[in-house]
């Protein structure tokens, strides 16, 4: 995730530190999020995808 965060922050569109971006990505990529929301809470996959993209983009786009 550190390399992914470095690539993202290099674009200039990520407004958080590279370290925070890596932490956010680690949490967001946890498969348990998908399992819980889609399998346990019965979210449609499309709803999970939209929530995931919106959530990560919001956090990475907000200044530290």
SULHU-V420382 format. One record per residue. N is the residue number from 0. D_CENTER is the distance of its C-alpha to the mean C-alpha in Angstrom with 1 decimal. Layout:
N:D_CENTER
N:D_CENTER
This chain:
0:10.8
1:13.2
2:14.5
3:11.3
4:10.5
5:14.2
6:14.2
7:11.6
8:13.5
9:16.7
10:16.2
11:16.8
12:14.3
13:11.8
14:13.7
15:12.6
16:14.2
17:13.3
18:13.5
19:11.1
20:8.5
21:9.3
22:9.2
23:5.7
24:4.8
25:7.8
26:7.1
27:4.2
28:6.6
29:9.5
30:11.8
31:13.3
32:10.8
33:12.0
34:15.5
35:15.8
36:14.8
37:16.4
38:19.3
39:20.2
40:19.4
41:20.3
42:17.6
43:18.2
44:15.8
45:15.6
46:14.6
47:11.7
48:10.5
49:11.1
50:9.5
51:6.2
52:6.6
53:8.3
54:6.3
55:3.4
56:6.8
57:8.8
58:7.7
59:7.9
60:10.9
61:12.7
62:15.2
63:15.4
